[in-house]
Amino acid sequence: MSLPPCPECHSEYVYQDQANLVCPECGNEWNPNDTSDDRLFVKDVNGHILSQGDKVTFIKDLKVKGSSKVLKIGAKATIRSINDGKDHQLDCKLDGGGEMMVTAKYVKKQ
Protein backbone atom coordinates (compact mmCIF):
# COMPACT_ATOMS: atom_id res chain seq x y z
CA MET A 1 0.00 0.00 0.00
CA SER A 2 1.46 3.34 -1.07
CA LEU A 3 0.49 6.55 0.70
CA PRO A 4 0.50 9.94 -1.06
CA PRO A 5 3.25 12.43 -0.15
CA CYS A 6 2.60 15.28 2.27
CA PRO A 7 0.79 18.19 0.54
CA GLU A 8 2.74 20.74 2.61
CA CYS A 9 6.39 19.61 2.45
CA HIS A 10 6.10 16.77 -0.13
CA SER A 11 7.78 14.29 2.22
CA GLU A 12 7.37 10.63 1.37
CA TYR A 13 7.57 9.52 5.03
CA VAL A 14 3.83 9.66 5.71
CA TYR A 15 2.00 7.30 8.04
CA GLN A 16 -1.67 6.61 8.71
CA ASP A 17 -3.32 7.43 12.05
CA GLN A 18 -6.91 6.13 11.97
CA ALA A 19 -8.64 8.08 9.14
CA ASN A 20 -5.92 10.74 8.84
CA LEU A 21 -2.45 10.78 7.31
CA VAL A 22 0.39 12.38 9.29
CA CYS A 23 3.74 13.77 8.13
CA PRO A 24 6.46 13.32 10.78
CA GLU A 25 8.72 15.93 9.17
CA CYS A 26 6.43 19.00 9.18
CA GLY A 27 3.66 17.78 11.50
CA ASN A 28 0.91 18.23 8.90
CA GLU A 29 -2.17 16.08 9.45
CA TRP A 30 -4.90 15.67 6.83
CA ASN A 31 -7.73 13.42 5.74
CA PRO A 32 -7.01 11.99 2.26
CA ASN A 33 -10.76 11.57 1.59
CA ASP A 34 -11.52 15.24 2.29
CA THR A 35 -11.79 17.03 -1.06
CA SER A 36 -12.48 20.53 0.29
CA ASP A 37 -9.67 23.02 -0.16
CA ASP A 38 -9.60 24.93 3.13
CA ARG A 39 -6.03 26.16 2.81
CA LEU A 40 -5.32 29.67 3.93
CA PHE A 41 -4.76 32.26 1.21
CA VAL A 42 -2.77 35.37 2.06
CA LYS A 43 -2.17 38.16 -0.45
CA ASP A 44 0.64 40.68 -0.65
CA VAL A 45 0.20 44.41 -1.19
CA ASN A 46 -0.30 43.90 -4.95
CA GLY A 47 -2.87 41.12 -4.56
CA HIS A 48 -0.59 38.18 -5.42
CA ILE A 49 -1.26 35.01 -3.43
CA LEU A 50 1.69 34.14 -1.18
CA SER A 51 2.74 30.60 -0.38
CA GLN A 52 5.42 28.84 1.63
CA GLY A 53 8.88 29.27 0.08
CA ASP A 54 8.09 32.51 -1.77
CA LYS A 55 10.62 35.32 -1.62
CA VAL A 56 9.24 38.70 -0.56
CA THR A 57 10.51 42.28 -0.30
CA PHE A 58 9.45 44.84 2.33
CA ILE A 59 7.65 47.87 0.88
CA LYS A 60 8.27 50.22 3.82
CA ASP A 61 10.51 50.59 6.88
CA LEU A 62 9.15 48.51 9.76
CA LYS A 63 10.00 48.98 13.42
CA VAL A 64 10.61 45.77 15.34
CA LYS A 65 8.53 45.57 18.53
CA GLY A 66 10.61 45.59 21.70
CA SER A 67 13.77 46.60 19.89
CA SER A 68 15.43 49.63 18.37
CA LYS A 69 15.99 47.67 15.16
CA VAL A 70 14.31 48.78 11.92
CA LEU A 71 13.72 46.58 8.89
CA LYS A 72 14.54 48.78 5.92
CA ILE A 73 12.52 49.13 2.74
CA GLY A 74 13.73 46.63 0.14
CA ALA A 75 14.90 44.06 2.69
CA LYS A 76 14.34 40.51 1.45
CA ALA A 77 12.94 37.46 3.21
CA THR A 78 11.71 33.94 2.48
CA ILE A 79 8.32 32.77 3.76
CA ARG A 80 8.70 29.74 6.05
CA SER A 81 5.01 29.34 6.85
CA ILE A 82 1.67 31.12 6.61
CA ASN A 83 -0.49 31.54 9.71
CA ASP A 84 -4.06 32.75 10.16
CA GLY A 85 -3.09 35.34 12.77
CA LYS A 86 -4.79 38.73 12.60
CA ASP A 87 -1.61 40.70 13.23
CA HIS A 88 1.13 38.71 11.53
CA GLN A 89 0.32 36.19 8.83
CA LEU A 90 3.84 35.37 7.60
CA ASP A 91 6.64 33.58 9.43
CA CYS A 92 9.71 34.73 7.47
CA LYS A 93 13.44 34.10 7.45
CA LEU A 94 15.27 37.33 6.71
CA ASP A 95 18.21 37.26 4.31
CA GLY A 96 20.29 38.96 7.04
CA GLY A 97 19.94 35.86 9.20
CA GLY A 98 17.03 36.42 11.57
CA GLU A 99 13.47 35.18 11.77
CA MET A 100 10.45 37.46 11.98
CA MET A 101 6.64 37.41 11.94
CA VAL A 102 5.40 39.93 9.36
CA THR A 103 2.04 41.30 8.23
CA ALA A 104 1.34 40.46 4.58
CA LYS A 105 0.25 44.00 3.65
CA TYR A 106 3.85 45.24 4.13
CA VAL A 107 5.49 42.89 1.62
CA LYS A 108 5.43 42.25 -2.11
CA LYS A 109 6.24 39.03 -3.92
CA GLN A 110 9.53 39.02 -5.86
Kinemage of the C-alpha trace (Angstrom):
@kinemage 1
@onewidth
@group {chain A} dominant
@subgroup {mainchain}
@vectorlist {calphas} color= white
{ca met a 1} P 0.000 0.000 0.000
{ca ser a 2} L 1.464 3.339 -1.070
{ca leu a 3} L 0.493 6.547 0.699
{ca pro a 4} L 0.501 9.936 -1.064
{ca pro a 5} L 3.249 12.433 -0.155
{ca cys a 6} L 2.605 15.282 2.265
{ca pro a 7} L 0.788 18.192 0.540
{ca glu a 8} L 2.744 20.742 2.609
{ca cys a 9} L 6.387 19.612 2.448
{ca his a 10} L 6.096 16.774 -0.129
{ca ser a 11} L 7.784 14.293 2.217
{ca glu a 12} L 7.374 10.629 1.368
{ca tyr a 13} L 7.573 9.525 5.033
{ca val a 14} L 3.829 9.656 5.710
{ca tyr a 15} L 1.997 7.303 8.040
{ca gln a 16} L -1.666 6.605 8.715
{ca asp a 17} L -3.323 7.425 12.049
{ca gln a 18} L -6.910 6.132 11.973
{ca ala a 19} L -8.641 8.080 9.142
{ca asn a 20} L -5.920 10.743 8.836
{ca leu a 21} L -2.454 10.783 7.312
{ca val a 22} L 0.390 12.377 9.286
{ca cys a 23} L 3.738 13.770 8.131
{ca pro a 24} L 6.464 13.315 10.782
{ca glu a 25} L 8.716 15.933 9.173
{ca cys a 26} L 6.428 19.001 9.181
{ca gly a 27} L 3.655 17.777 11.496
{ca asn a 28} L 0.914 18.233 8.898
{ca glu a 29} L -2.171 16.085 9.452
{ca trp a 30} L -4.903 15.671 6.831
{ca asn a 31} L -7.728 13.417 5.744
{ca pro a 32} L -7.008 11.994 2.260
{ca asn a 33} L -10.759 11.572 1.591
{ca asp a 34} L -11.516 15.243 2.287
{ca thr a 35} L -11.788 17.032 -1.061
{ca ser a 36} L -12.476 20.530 0.289
{ca asp a 37} L -9.671 23.022 -0.162
{ca asp a 38} L -9.601 24.932 3.126
{ca arg a 39} L -6.028 26.156 2.811
{ca leu a 40} L -5.323 29.669 3.931
{ca phe a 41} L -4.757 32.257 1.210
{ca val a 42} L -2.772 35.369 2.064
{ca lys a 43} L -2.173 38.156 -0.450
{ca asp a 44} L 0.645 40.678 -0.648
{ca val a 45} L 0.200 44.411 -1.190
{ca asn a 46} L -0.296 43.902 -4.952
{ca gly a 47} L -2.875 41.116 -4.557
{ca his a 48} L -0.586 38.183 -5.423
{ca ile a 49} L -1.258 35.008 -3.430
{ca leu a 50} L 1.686 34.142 -1.179
{ca ser a 51} L 2.741 30.599 -0.375
{ca gln a 52} L 5.417 28.839 1.634
{ca gly a 53} L 8.877 29.267 0.081
{ca asp a 54} L 8.089 32.511 -1.768
{ca lys a 55} L 10.624 35.321 -1.621
{ca val a 56} L 9.245 38.704 -0.561
{ca thr a 57} L 10.515 42.284 -0.302
{ca phe a 58} L 9.454 44.841 2.335
{ca ile a 59} L 7.645 47.869 0.878
{ca lys a 60} L 8.272 50.223 3.824
{ca asp a 61} L 10.506 50.592 6.876
{ca leu a 62} L 9.152 48.515 9.756
{ca lys a 63} L 9.996 48.984 13.420
{ca val a 64} L 10.614 45.766 15.344
{ca lys a 65} L 8.535 45.567 18.530
{ca gly a 66} L 10.610 45.588 21.701
{ca ser a 67} L 13.773 46.599 19.885
{ca ser a 68} L 15.426 49.634 18.372
{ca lys a 69} L 15.987 47.666 15.164
{ca val a 70} L 14.307 48.775 11.923
{ca leu a 71} L 13.721 46.576 8.893
{ca lys a 72} L 14.535 48.776 5.918
{ca ile a 73} L 12.516 49.130 2.740
{ca gly a 74} L 13.732 46.631 0.138
{ca ala a 75} L 14.903 44.064 2.695
{ca lys a 76} L 14.340 40.513 1.451
{ca ala a 77} L 12.936 37.463 3.211
{ca thr a 78} L 11.713 33.943 2.481
{ca ile a 79} L 8.323 32.770 3.758
{ca arg a 80} L 8.705 29.744 6.050
{ca ser a 81} L 5.010 29.335 6.848
{ca ile a 82} L 1.673 31.115 6.614
{ca asn a 83} L -0.495 31.545 9.714
{ca asp a 84} L -4.062 32.749 10.156
{ca gly a 85} L -3.088 35.339 12.767
{ca lys a 86} L -4.793 38.725 12.595
{ca asp a 87} L -1.614 40.696 13.232
{ca his a 88} L 1.125 38.709 11.532
{ca gln a 89} L 0.323 36.187 8.825
{ca leu a 90} L 3.836 35.374 7.598
{ca asp a 91} L 6.637 33.577 9.429
{ca cys a 92} L 9.707 34.732 7.471
{ca lys a 93} L 13.445 34.100 7.447
{ca leu a 94} L 15.271 37.331 6.714
{ca asp a 95} L 18.208 37.264 4.315
{ca gly a 96} L 20.292 38.957 7.038
{ca gly a 97} L 19.941 35.860 9.202
{ca gly a 98} L 17.029 36.423 11.570
{ca glu a 99} L 13.466 35.185 11.767
{ca met a 100} L 10.448 37.465 11.982
{ca met a 101} L 6.643 37.407 11.940
{ca val a 102} L 5.398 39.934 9.360
{ca thr a 103} L 2.045 41.304 8.230
{ca ala a 104} L 1.337 40.459 4.578
{ca lys a 105} L 0.248 44.003 3.653
{ca tyr a 106} L 3.845 45.238 4.130
{ca val a 107} L 5.491 42.886 1.618
{ca lys a 108} L 5.432 42.253 -2.109
{ca lys a 109} L 6.243 39.034 -3.920
{ca gln a 110} L 9.534 39.019 -5.858
